[in-house]
Amino acid sequence: MRTYEHIAYLLMLMLKESGKARFRLSRKSLQIISGRDVIKTALIRNIAEWMEGVAVILPLNRGGYVVISQESLEGIAPMKIAEAVPNWREISIDDLRTQIDSAGEDDDED
């Protein structure tokens, strides 16, 4: 079983050697790399701490993980909430739930 630091450095080296800004990693691959049978949220959080400033690791809805170089995120345009949701101050949590939940249902139909 590898330490969090060891796993993080292996993932960062994969990113560097691939020359890509991001890559997808299956749960099985992470199990092999980490030497663990079970991948817990705490493992991902601890790996992310060691990769801070270099890369981020995020779970994917369809399974597995994505590792993204921090450098590739630097050029992302900022967004102000008022630009996307002009009436954000007045929206209740119930209205937010309804809008988000209905958007998720629309995605499922595709």
Secondary structure as UniProt FT lines:
FT   HELIX           4..18
FT   STRAND          22..25
FT   HELIX           27..34
FT   HELIX           41..51
FT   TURN            52..54
FT   STRAND          55..59
FT   TURN            61..62
FT   STRAND          65..69
FT   HELIX           70..73
FT   TURN            74..75
FT   HELIX           81..84
FT   TURN            86..90
FT   HELIX           93..109
//
